[in-house]
Amino acid sequence: MRPALRDAALRWIADDPDPATRAELQRVLADVMAGGPDDDLADRMSGMLRFGTAGLRGPVRAGPAGMNVAVVRRATAGLAAWLARDGARGTVVVGRDARHGSEAFAAAAADVLAGAGFAVRTLPSPLPTPVLAFAVRELGAVAGVQITASHNPPADNGYKVYLADGAQLAPPSDAEIEAAITAAPAAVSVPTGGDVSGADVTESYLDRVGRLPRGTARTLRVALTPMHGVGGATAVHALRRAGFTDVHVVAAQAAPDPDFPTVTFPNPEEPGATDALLALAAEVGADLAIALDPDADRCALGVPAAGGWRMLTGDETGVLLGDHLLRTGSHDDPLVATTVVSSSMLRSVAAGYGARFAETLTGFKWIVRGGPGLVYGYEEALGYCVDPGAVNDKDGIAAATVACDLAAGLAAEGKGLLDRLDELSARHGVHLTRGISVRMEPGPRDSAVARLRDAPPPGWAVTRPAPDVLVLRRDGERLVIRPSGTEPKLKAYLEVVEHGDRARAQARLDALAATVTALLGDG
């Protein structure tokens, strides 16, 4: 085997404080030294997990390219050094979901932060990510750490950081923290131990969510799934506190289970992921179906439609919730925000209410920083911030509660969410959106973007809101191109706006999708 690979593995083993992962990497190394292939070992030793605006995320396994206690210790040492760069200390809140390794990783993060002189408050059990984001401001903390991989596959886990304003990291903080992690000592040498105590903000969070409904109607039958994640009990309690008591949960997906046994991929956007939910909704005669992702920061809605139940797109839900909050709100000079890849319909809705509108780059780190007076923000990937004064990030449970408020009010008038969508389309035009992903390695991907930038198809106007984002527009159509931040993919986001004719809008969207697929395929 390669001496450099062997030596790197031996150094990591010597510096790993966790006996379980030390033994795991020793077994992998021994297999290679006995003549086996070195692909697995090389992948594990290919470099540290990169720390970005979402923190860390990767497979639970031994080695620097995995989520394990050693990696968490070094990451937390870097975070602690960055937080204390001006010499100040304060409270840091640590939470976790129920994925493999989450309990040990949360304990490791708490120990390192305490060893660095911070007062550490740990949430009492696996809880949704929005509860951690809420706890940061509720407890006056300087930061929060949530151990979660959201809707990633079962083998993964992650490490997510919130700052004192309760929002996710934004550049340049992520790069500064990554530099501090690089400078951190070996995991076995990181100091641990100190002031760690429990903190339970669940009741305060539930009280806040319970006050979100604006209307008085509460007659609504709800089908709900937490998709084997940690949001089920909290969501049911929140809905009950808001007055929605007729809630039916998918039994096979109700309890947290890190193996996610009934879904191929635990993401409500994935085909088939909500089949059990929609079957339950039909069985119990529900008015609304709600799917949370495993850490409950995202929410998908299902509705009865002609021919059966269907899930709304993220843009459909995003516009419905935005319109509802503006329609029923009493804020002075409110601001709503969404991203450059989301539907442009929210801009028109905001104008109709005399509200300000901000279009940001992708990600909630930008949405919640869209400007002063933010009352609502959403992204097409099922993320909704309906109460930025409490949770300055996406919150699937709060969004579900507001959705129930909207649905119950409409039901009292003999209407449904699709009826309200039709009303909005009649007023603002039919807005249809679709996403396309094409697997491309970085070289061909960059070439395709450069070609579209330098020689766009005839009739398209091109703008660049960021170095790696292209926006192409022509009459009633928009195309946004950007590389995936986590996979070798090029992503395209399509929108067609048609006034008065949904069928024509659908035909135009299908034609645009075919054109874009051909364009990207030529890259």
BAVEXVEX-540026 format. One record per residue (C-alpha): x, y, z; residue in three letters. Coordinates in steps of 0.5 Angstrom, whole numbers, padded with zeros to 4 digits, always signed. Layout:
BAVEXVEX-540026
XYZALA;...
END
This chain:
BAVEXVEX-540026
+0000+0000+0000MET;+0002+0007-0001ARG;+0007+0009+0005PRO;+0004+0016+0006ALA;-0004+0013+0006LEU;-0001+0008+0012ARG;+0002+0014+0016ASP;-0004+0019+0015ALA;-0008+0013+0018ALA;-0004+0011+0023LEU;-0003+0019+0026ARG;-0011+0019+0026TRP;-0011+0013+0030ILE;-0006+0016+0035ALA;-0010+0022+0035ASP;-0017+0019+0036ASP;-0020+0020+0043PRO;-0026+0015+0041ASP;-0024+0007+0042PRO;-0030+0005+0037ALA;-0027+0009+0031THR;-0020+0008+0033ARG;-0022+0000+0032ALA;-0026+0002+0026GLU;-0020+0005+0022LEU;-0015+0000+0025GLN;-0019-0006+0022ARG;-0020-0002+0015VAL;-0012-0001+0015LEU;-0011-0008+0017ALA;-0015-0010+0011ASP;-0011-0006+0006VAL;-0004-0008+0009MET;-0006-0015+0008ALA;-0007-0014+0001GLY;-0014-0011+0000GLY;-0016-0005-0004PRO;-0015+0001-0001ASP;-0021+0005-0004ASP;-0025+0006+0003ASP;-0018+0008+0007LEU;-0016+0013+0002ALA;-0023+0016+0001ASP;-0024+0016+0009ARG;-0017+0020+0009MET;-0018+0024+0003SER;-0019+0030+0007GLY;-0023+0034+0013MET;-0030+0035+0012LEU;-0031+0042+0009ARG;-0034+0047+0014PHE;-0039+0051+0010GLY;-0045+0055+0011THR;-0049+0049+0013ALA;-0043+0047+0018GLY;-0041+0040+0017LEU;-0044+0034+0014ARG;-0042+0027+0012GLY;-0042+0019+0013PRO;-0042+0017+0020VAL;-0035+0013+0020ARG;-0028+0013+0022ALA;-0023+0018+0019GLY;-0022+0025+0018PRO;-0027+0025+0012ALA;-0033+0022+0016GLY;-0037+0025+0022MET;-0034+0022+0028ASN;-0032+0024+0035VAL;-0025+0026+0033ALA;-0028+0031+0027VAL;-0033+0034+0032VAL;-0028+0035+0037ARG;-0023+0039+0032ARG;-0029+0043+0029ALA;-0032+0045+0036THR;-0025+0047+0038ALA;-0025+0052+0032GLY;-0031+0054+0033LEU;-0030+0056+0040ALA;-0023+0059+0038ALA;-0027+0064+0033TRP;-0033+0065+0038LEU;-0027+0067+0043ALA;-0023+0071+0038ARG;-0024+0078+0042ASP;-0023+0075+0049GLY;-0031+0074+0050ALA;-0035+0068+0053ARG;-0042+0067+0054GLY;-0047+0061+0053THR;-0047+0056+0047VAL;-0053+0052+0046VAL;-0053+0045+0044VAL;-0058+0040+0041GLY;-0059+0034+0037ARG;-0063+0030+0033ASP;-0064+0022+0033ALA;-0059+0020+0028ARG;-0054+0015+0029HIS;-0048+0018+0033GLY;-0052+0024+0035SER;-0052+0023+0042GLU;-0044+0022+0042ALA;-0043+0028+0038PHE;-0047+0033+0042ALA;-0044+0031+0048ALA;-0037+0032+0045ALA;-0039+0039+0042ALA;-0041+0041+0049ALA;-0035+0038+0053ASP;-0030+0042+0048VAL;-0034+0048+0049LEU;-0034+0048+0056ALA;-0027+0046+0056GLY;-0026+0053+0052ALA;-0030+0057+0058GLY;-0037+0057+0055PHE;-0043+0056+0059ALA;-0046+0050+0055VAL;-0053+0049+0056ARG;-0056+0042+0052THR;-0063+0041+0050LEU;-0066+0035+0054PRO;-0067+0030+0048SER;-0067+0029+0041PRO;-0071+0036+0038LEU;-0073+0039+0032PRO;-0067+0044+0029THR;-0072+0050+0030PRO;-0072+0049+0037VAL;-0065+0050+0037LEU;-0065+0056+0033ALA;-0071+0059+0038PHE;-0067+0057+0044ALA;-0061+0061+0042VAL;-0064+0068+0042ARG;-0069+0065+0048GLU;-0063+0064+0052LEU;-0059+0070+0050GLY;-0053+0065+0047ALA;-0047+0067+0043VAL;-0048+0061+0039ALA;-0052+0054+0038GLY;-0050+0048+0035VAL;-0055+0043+0033GLN;-0052+0036+0031ILE;-0057+0034+0025THR;-0056+0032+0018ALA;-0063+0034+0016SER;-0066+0030+0010HIS;-0060+0027+0008ASN;-0059+0019+0007PRO;-0059+0015+0014PRO;-0051+0014+0014ALA;-0050+0021+0014ASP;-0050+0026+0020ASN;-0048+0033+0021GLY;-0046+0039+0025TYR;-0050+0046+0024LYS;-0048+0053+0027VAL;-0053+0058+0029TYR;-0050+0065+0031LEU;-0053+0070+0037ALA;-0058+0073+0032ASP;-0061+0065+0031GLY;-0059+0065+0024ALA;-0055+0060+0020GLN;-0048+0062+0019LEU;-0046+0067+0013ALA;-0040+0068+0009PRO;-0034+0070+0011PRO;-0036+0067+0018SER;-0036+0060+0015ASP;-0029+0061+0012ALA;-0026+0064+0018GLU;-0029+0058+0023ILE;-0026+0053+0018GLU;-0019+0056+0018ALA;-0020+0056+0026ALA;-0021+0049+0025ILE;-0015+0047+0021THR;-0011+0051+0026ALA;-0014+0047+0032ALA;-0010+0041+0035PRO;-0011+0034+0035ALA;-0017+0031+0037ALA;-0014+0028+0043VAL;-0011+0034+0045SER;-0017+0039+0045VAL;-0019+0041+0052PRO;-0025+0038+0055THR;-0030+0039+0061GLY;-0033+0045+0065GLY;-0040+0048+0066ASP;-0045+0044+0062VAL;-0052+0044+0064SER;-0059+0042+0061GLY;-0064+0047+0058ALA;-0071+0046+0056ASP;-0074+0051+0052VAL;-0080+0047+0049THR;-0086+0050+0053GLU;-0084+0057+0051SER;-0083+0055+0044TYR;-0090+0051+0044LEU;-0093+0057+0047ASP;-0090+0062+0041ARG;-0092+0057+0036VAL;-0099+0056+0039GLY;-0100+0064+0038ARG;-0099+0064+0031LEU;-0106+0063+0028PRO;-0109+0069+0026ARG;-0116+0067+0025GLY;-0121+0063+0029THR;-0123+0057+0025ALA;-0120+0051+0028ARG;-0125+0045+0025THR;-0119+0042+0021LEU;-0117+0034+0020ARG;-0110+0034+0019VAL;-0106+0028+0017ALA;-0098+0028+0019LEU;-0092+0025+0018THR;-0085+0026+0021PRO;-0082+0022+0017MET;-0078+0018+0022HIS;-0075+0024+0025GLY;-0076+0028+0031VAL;-0081+0033+0029GLY;-0087+0028+0031GLY;-0089+0030+0038ALA;-0087+0037+0038THR;-0091+0038+0032ALA;-0097+0035+0035VAL;-0097+0039+0041HIS;-0096+0045+0037ALA;-0102+0044+0033LEU;-0106+0042+0039ARG;-0104+0048+0043ARG;-0106+0052+0037ALA;-0113+0049+0037GLY;-0112+0044+0032PHE;-0113+0037+0035THR;-0116+0033+0030ASP;-0109+0030+0028VAL;-0107+0023+0025HIS;-0100+0021+0025VAL;-0097+0016+0020VAL;-0096+0010+0025ALA;-0090+0007+0022ALA;-0087+0014+0021GLN;-0088+0017+0028ALA;-0083+0015+0032ALA;-0075+0017+0031PRO;-0071+0012+0027ASP;-0065+0013+0025PRO;-0065+0008+0019ASP;-0071+0011+0016PHE;-0074+0004+0014PRO;-0080+0006+0010THR;-0077+0011+0006VAL;-0072+0010+0001THR;-0070+0017+0002PHE;-0072+0021+0008PRO;-0074+0028+0004ASN;-0081+0030+0003PRO;-0079+0032-0004GLU;-0077+0025-0007GLU;-0082+0021-0011PRO;-0085+0016-0006GLY;-0083+0019+0000ALA;-0090+0022+0002THR;-0094+0016-0001ASP;-0096+0013+0006ALA;-0098+0020+0008LEU;-0103+0021+0003LEU;-0106+0014+0004ALA;-0107+0016+0011LEU;-0110+0023+0009ALA;-0115+0019+0004ALA;-0117+0014+0009GLU;-0119+0019+0015VAL;-0122+0024+0010GLY;-0117+0029+0012ALA;-0117+0036+0010ASP;-0110+0037+0010LEU;-0103+0033+0009ALA;-0097+0035+0013ILE;-0090+0032+0012ALA;-0084+0034+0016LEU;-0077+0033+0014ASP;-0073+0029+0019PRO;-0071+0035+0023ASP;-0077+0039+0022ALA;-0074+0045+0019ASP;-0078+0044+0012ARG;-0085+0042+0011CYS;-0089+0040+0005ALA;-0097+0040+0004LEU;-0101+0035+0001GLY;-0108+0037-0001VAL;-0114+0033-0004PRO;-0115+0035-0012ALA;-0119+0032-0018ALA;-0117+0025-0018GLY;-0114+0024-0011GLY;-0109+0027-0007TRP;-0103+0031-0009ARG;-0097+0035-0006MET;-0096+0042-0007LEU;-0090+0045-0010THR;-0085+0049-0005GLY;-0087+0055-0009ASP;-0094+0054-0009GLU;-0094+0053-0001THR;-0089+0059-0001GLY;-0094+0064-0004VAL;-0100+0061+0000LEU;-0097+0062+0006LEU;-0094+0069+0004GLY;-0100+0072+0002ASP;-0104+0069+0008HIS;-0099+0073+0013LEU;-0099+0079+0009LEU;-0107+0079+0008ARG;-0108+0078+0016THR;-0102+0082+0018GLY;-0102+0088+0022SER;-0094+0090+0021HIS;-0092+0097+0019ASP;-0088+0097+0012ASP;-0087+0089+0012PRO;-0082+0086+0008LEU;-0082+0079+0005VAL;-0077+0075+0002ALA;-0075+0069-0003THR;-0069+0067-0007THR;-0067+0068-0014VAL;-0069+0061-0016VAL;-0076+0061-0013SER;-0082+0063-0016SER;-0083+0071-0018SER;-0090+0071-0016MET;-0089+0073-0008LEU;-0086+0079-0011ARG;-0093+0081-0015SER;-0097+0079-0008VAL;-0092+0083-0004ALA;-0094+0089-0009ALA;-0101+0088-0008GLY;-0101+0089-0001TYR;-0096+0095-0001GLY;-0091+0091+0002ALA;-0083+0091+0001ARG;-0080+0085-0003PHE;-0073+0082-0003ALA;-0070+0077-0008GLU;-0064+0074-0005THR;-0059+0068-0006LEU;-0060+0061-0005THR;-0061+0059+0003GLY;-0064+0062+0009PHE;-0057+0065+0011LYS;-0059+0070+0006TRP;-0067+0070+0006ILE;-0067+0072+0014VAL;-0062+0078+0012ARG;-0066+0080+0007GLY;-0067+0087+0010GLY;-0070+0090+0016PRO;-0078+0089+0018GLY;-0078+0082+0015LEU;-0084+0078+0017VAL;-0084+0072+0012TYR;-0079+0069+0008GLY;-0079+0062+0004TYR;-0075+0058-0001GLU;-0077+0053-0006GLU;-0074+0047-0003ALA;-0080+0047+0002LEU;-0077+0052+0007GLY;-0081+0057+0011TYR;-0080+0062+0016CYS;-0086+0065+0018VAL;-0084+0068+0025ASP;-0077+0071+0024PRO;-0078+0074+0031GLY;-0078+0067+0034ALA;-0074+0063+0029VAL;-0070+0066+0025ASN;-0069+0061+0020ASP;-0074+0056+0017LYS;-0079+0052+0021ASP;-0083+0047+0019GLY;-0087+0046+0025ILE;-0089+0054+0025ALA;-0090+0053+0018ALA;-0095+0047+0019ALA;-0099+0051+0024THR;-0100+0057+0020VAL;-0102+0053+0014ALA;-0107+0050+0018CYS;-0110+0057+0020ASP;-0110+0058+0013LEU;-0113+0052+0011ALA;-0118+0052+0017ALA;-0121+0059+0015GLY;-0122+0057+0008LEU;-0125+0051+0010ALA;-0130+0055+0014ALA;-0132+0059+0007GLU;-0132+0052+0003GLY;-0126+0053+0000LYS;-0119+0049+0000GLY;-0112+0051-0002LEU;-0112+0050-0009LEU;-0118+0055-0009ASP;-0114+0060-0006ARG;-0108+0059-0011LEU;-0113+0060-0017ASP;-0115+0066-0014GLU;-0108+0068-0014LEU;-0107+0066-0021SER;-0113+0070-0023ALA;-0110+0076-0020ARG;-0102+0075-0021HIS;-0102+0071-0027GLY;-0101+0063-0027VAL;-0093+0062-0025HIS;-0091+0055-0026LEU;-0084+0053-0024THR;-0080+0046-0025ARG;-0073+0044-0023GLY;-0068+0040-0027ILE;-0061+0037-0025SER;-0056+0034-0030VAL;-0050+0030-0027ARG;-0044+0034-0029MET;-0037+0034-0027GLU;-0034+0041-0025PRO;-0030+0042-0032GLY;-0036+0040-0036PRO;-0041+0044-0031ARG;-0037+0050-0031ASP;-0036+0050-0039SER;-0044+0049-0040ALA;-0045+0055-0035VAL;-0039+0059-0039ALA;-0043+0058-0046ARG;-0049+0060-0043LEU;-0046+0066-0040ARG;-0042+0068-0046ASP;-0047+0066-0052ALA;-0054+0065-0049PRO;-0060+0063-0054PRO;-0063+0068-0058PRO;-0068+0073-0054GLY;-0065+0071-0047TRP;-0062+0077-0043ALA;-0057+0075-0038VAL;-0055+0077-0031THR;-0051+0074-0026ARG;-0053+0076-0019PRO;-0047+0072-0016ALA;-0041+0069-0020PRO;-0044+0062-0020ASP;-0051+0064-0022VAL;-0054+0066-0028LEU;-0061+0068-0029VAL;-0064+0068-0036LEU;-0070+0072-0038ARG;-0075+0073-0044ARG;-0082+0074-0044ASP;-0086+0071-0039GLY;-0080+0066-0038GLU;-0074+0065-0033ARG;-0068+0060-0033LEU;-0064+0060-0027VAL;-0057+0056-0027ILE;-0053+0054-0022ARG;-0048+0049-0020PRO;-0050+0044-0014SER;-0046+0046-0007GLY;-0046+0039-0005THR;-0046+0034-0011GLU;-0043+0034-0018PRO;-0049+0037-0021LYS;-0052+0043-0025LEU;-0058+0045-0023LYS;-0063+0049-0027ALA;-0070+0053-0024TYR;-0075+0054-0029LEU;-0081+0059-0029GLU;-0086+0061-0034VAL;-0092+0066-0032VAL;-0098+0066-0036GLU;-0104+0071-0035HIS;-0111+0067-0035GLY;-0109+0060-0038ASP;-0106+0055-0034ARG;-0106+0050-0040ALA;-0102+0054-0044ARG;-0097+0056-0038ALA;-0096+0048-0037GLN;-0095+0047-0045ALA;-0090+0053-0045ARG;-0086+0050-0038LEU;-0086+0043-0042ASP;-0083+0046-0048ALA;-0078+0050-0044LEU;-0076+0044-0040ALA;-0074+0040-0046ALA;-0070+0046-0049THR;-0066+0047-0043VAL;-0065+0039-0042THR;-0062+0040-0049ALA;-0058+0046-0048LEU;-0055+0043-0042LEU;-0054+0036-0045GLY;-0050+0040-0050ASP;-0045+0042-0045GLY;
END
